[in-house]
Amino acid sequence: MSHGTEVELTGGLLSSWQQRNRDATIPHVIAELRKAGNLENLRRLADPSIGPYRGRYPFLDTDLYKTLEGLAYEAGRAPGAREFFDEVAGLLEQAQAEDGYLNSYFQDPDQPKQPWSDLGWGHELYNLGHLIQAAVAAKRRLDDDRLLTVARKFADLVVRRYGEHGEEVVDGHPEVEMALVELYRETGDEDYLTQARLFVDRRGQGKLKHTIFPGEYFQDHMPFRELPSVTGHAVRMAYLAAGATDVYLETGDATLLAALERLWDDMVATKLYLTGGLGSRHSDEAIGDRYELPSERAYAETCAAIATMQWAWRMFVATGKASYLDVYETVLYNAYAVGLSADGTAFFYDNPLQRRPDHEQRSGAEDGGELLRRAWFGCPCCPPNIVRWMSELQDHVAIARDNILYIGVYADARITAGDLALTVSTDYPWDGEITLKIEKASGEERAIALRIPGWASDATLARPGPGSLPVTSMSAGMDGAPVVGDDGWVVVRGSFVPGDIVRLTLPMAPRAHGSHPYLDATRGAIAVARGPLVYCVEQQDVDAPVDDLLVTPSAVSTAIARERDDHLVLELTAGVAAAPAPELYPVITEQTQQSAVREVPVTLSPYFLWGNRQALAMRVWLRTEREGS
């Protein structure tokens, strides 16, 4: 969904992430896919003597598809990217069955299960979804239609089997819905849009056999429009919602939008972690009850972070509301970014907000090995997902609609929307000053809408220097006047000419966050944020156990931001509590006030950078002087 804009990230944090993706993550993922046998699984369909199917799961082809989607953006820039793309594309062409079916697990000659025999767990339509997304990206970015031909042949098979006149089924893992809508956008074939709509409408109608987990896990216990709250497997839920939003965008079905807005609002109000992570249960990778958000047991799968961003972006496109991008940004800089190591070659599967000193369980419930991020997983869905999303960050910066250019995510960038082109210069998210310079304009009146994040109080807009922007109307004052945006936007209107400048300043004072009183896990605790970044304390950065630190809102408000390496840390003074009584459940007779026995300097790091050193304790939520409040 380009929405009439072309964006190139030219510098700053997001651009550096993309460069790391090209230089380190993509080569690493390609090597791991080769090592894991994903390519051999395809080759053995023609030559069974190669060896048995490698891996446990029927969806391992998607790890190739997600990687190919990312490579469509990076071919020619990442080492070995184009060669790997061509190799896998050729294997897929050879492996596809005559009728269009494609799945190396079910096509394997030694596999007793038959295609389409286990829609609950077979992931065949989920596989198709990721294949379509890779194919559309390859066509748009490389003008290479090999994968598109393969994907359409598979999609046409699905339409014949499960379309309006076929068997009424759904897949156990939603994802194909948004892919089918995108295939419709690319080809104009309405059968694909109809199929996406059918898959959304059939959910909760008794069309899927539930095994191992109940219907809630699959979002299949009641019709989508009747869901009272986001529920079940977190990735499935967010992918389904993103697909339903795409269906709304193309059909205008108001009943879908009403359900989507209600589900989103409830999720943000009761089920989303401060970091934007979604999913609080390890047992079924699921979203918990309202306010069930434990820190040390947060699952918050990296794939769920990506799915939440996909849903958030689509809701923004559907409604124009900046609040969806507030969540998108929170997820981007926290729940998503933490999933990748600083060197780009190791990954978190789940993303807790606390690590206790004696914690031993490995990420992704792997057996043995690294205590923190890992090079690969037995279920390696997250690493290729990180690759593709990192490659596409520029697609989620700005859109043009109704003669307004909306800039929703701030980064050094060149943005072109028709006859309007501009550059964005900023050190965001470390600094809140954003400068726009017009590079090309027709002279006709245009409008630029700038997002004012929900955390940004006292934002200002200015036009520095002689000959800068001749503003004719806008929704806020200029020259340092406070900004009061409409739905989170401030709109600058004018007859732009090259050289015009607009400067938005978003103050970034450190903030102390509390939590809702129903959120038992963090009741009375404080978390620290600055701008869109959530901060944490790692044991390496304080001379006292992190569990004994006592932090006050006033200490947070006076914290000092200092540069360390290529990022900003926060420095403050915290109290250290006396050693607690040994009883696990002591008898109390009145509210206790926990006093500090000494003070220590504390350095807080961005949450997304934790876990790149020795595996020690970490906390996002810190104790306060008043216990149990």
Buried (B, 14 or more C-beta within 10 A) or exposed (E): EEEEBBBEBBBBBBBEBBBBBBBBBBBBBBBBBEEBBBBBBBBBBEEEEBEEBBBEBBBBBBBBBBBBBBBBBBBEBBBBBBEBBBBBBEBBBEBBBEEBBBBBBBBBEEBEEEBBEBBBBBBBBBBBBBBBBBBBBBBBBBEBEBBBBBBBBBBBBBBEBBBEEEEEBBBBBBBBBBBBBBBBBBBEBEBBBBBBBBBBBBBBEEBBEBEEBEBBBBBBBBBBBEBEBBBBBBBBBBBBBBBBBBBBBBBEBEEBBEBBBBBBEBBBEBBBBBBBBBBBBBEBBBBBEBBBBBBBBBBBBBBBBBBBBBBBBBBBBBBBBBBBBBBBBBBBBBBBBBBBBBEBBBBBBBBBBBBBEEBEEBBBEBEEEEBBBBBBBEBBBBBBBBBBBBBBBBBBBBBBBEEBBBBBBBBBBBBBBBEBBBBBBBBBBBBBBBBBBBBEBEEEEBBBBBBBBBBBEEBBBBBEEEEBBEBEEBBBBBEEEEBEBEEBBBBBBBBBBEEBBBBBBBEBBBBBBBBEEEBEBBBBBBBBBBBBBBBBBBBBBBEBEBBBBBBBBEBBEEBEBEEEEEBBBBBBEBBBBEEEEEEEEEEEEEEEEBEBEEEBEBBBBBBBBBBBBEBBBBBBBBBBBEBEE
